[in-house]
């Protein structure tokens, strides 16, 4: 898949640091494909934080505990 655009995201970690992520989003450019122009975000993004959230998974787990 082709690189389509880049997003930047800030995630607050448990120790108070802020991780600044640079995400390269890809899209299928083939017009015959049924997933044409559907954005594919990096899989590793989910290991940092939940979608639409600014705090890391460790912070959310600590609050839940």
Residue pairs with C-beta under 8 A, 6 or more apart in sequence:
1 26
1 27
1 28
1 29
1 40
2 26
2 27
2 28
2 29
3 24
3 25
3 26
4 25
4 26
4 27
4 39
5 25
6 22
6 23
6 24
6 25
7 22
7 23
7 25
7 41
8 20
8 21
8 22
8 23
9 20
9 21
9 23
9 45
9 49
10 18
10 19
10 20
10 21
10 54
11 18
11 19
11 21
11 48
11 49
11 54
11 55
11 56
12 18
12 19
12 54
12 55
12 56
12 59
13 19
13 56
13 58
13 59
14 56
14 58
14 59
14 62
19 48
19 56
21 45
21 48
23 41
23 42
23 45
24 42
25 39
25 40
25 41
25 42
26 39
26 40
27 37
27 38
27 39
27 40
28 35
28 36
28 37
28 38
28 40
29 36
29 37
30 36
47 57
48 56
48 57
49 55
49 56
49 57
50 57
50 60
53 60
